[in-house]
């Protein structure tokens, strides 16, 4: 059974830091690209950061220099370290796992999301 379980969300003041985690199980974690998406009320879900199975990363322009994505394949966990948080970072943050294979096509898994609220 595939599971992506996010944790670490919460309420933080502007300028503060938070680290969210996503623990994966039920699939070969090291073979999947992992991403963090977020969705604010009334807005589309957007890509925040991604890390390939090889460890290459990319970020949305809005979080470059403030957020860092990392993965620990031994723990089947992906992290998103968020520094310099702003009120506009408030959203539900979702973990995503994706792998494209020649025959099976693209396989995608989603977590249930964790709320991050940035407010004074």
N, C-alpha and C positions, 0 to 999 in steps of 0.2 A: 504494500500500500504506500503510495507516494504521499509524502507530507512535506510541506514547507511551513515552518512555524516561526513567525516573527516575534521579537520581544525587544524591550528596551525603550519603547515610546513613552511619552509623558509630557508634562508641562515644564517649559523652560523659559527663562527670561530672555529678552533680546540680547544678543551678544554672547549668549551661553553656548554650551556644548552638550551633545547627546550622542550616544552610540547605539544604533539599532543592530540587532543580530537576526539571522535567519538560519535556523537549523534544518537541514535537509535529511530525508531518509526515503528509502524505497527505490532509489535509482542510483546510477553511477555518477555521483556528484562531480568527480574530477573531470568528467567528459563533457560537462555542460557549461555553457556560458551562463553567468549569473548577473542579474540586473536588479536595480531598485527603481521602482516607479512610484509616483505619488499622484494623488487626486485630491484637490481641494474642492470644497462645496461649490457646485454649479460650474465646475470646470472639467475639461477632458483629462483623462489620465495621461501623464507625461513621463518620459524617461528621465531619470535623474542621473544614474551612473551605471556603467556596465563593466564587467571584467570577463575576459575570455578564459577558456580552459588553460591557455598558455600564460595567462596573467596580464595581458594587455588591457589597459583601461581607457575609458572615455567618459566624458562628463557633459551634462548640459551646461551651456554658457552661464546660466544663472547661478550655478553652484561651483564653478571652477575656482580653485584656490581656497575654497572653504570646506568642501566635502571630500572624503577619501574612501574609496571602496577597496576592500581587501577580501581575501578568501583564505581559509585554512582547510586544505583538502583532508588532512588527518582527522579533523573534527567535523567534516561535512558542513561547514558553516561559512556564511558570507556576512561581512560586516559593512556598515556605513557609518563612518565617523563624521559627525556634523559639527563644525565649529562656526563661530560668528553667525549664529542663527538669527534670522530676521522674521518678523511677523508673516511675511509672504511665504515662508517655508512651511507654514501650518498646513497640514494635509494628512490624509491616511497614506502611509508608506507601505508599498507592496513589494514582496520579494518575487522574483521571476526566474525560472530556470528554462533554458532553451537549448535544443540540439537539433541540428539538421543532418539527416542521414540519407544516403543515396536512395534507398528503397522505401524506408518508412516515412520519409519526408521530415517535416519540422515537428518536433515534439515540444510542447510548452506546458509548464506547470506554474501555478500561482499560489501564493500564500493568502492568508485571510486578512492581512493588513494589520498595521499598528498605528495608532493615532499619535501624531506629533503636533503639539500646540505651542506656539511661541507667542508669549504674551506677558506683559508686566502686570 
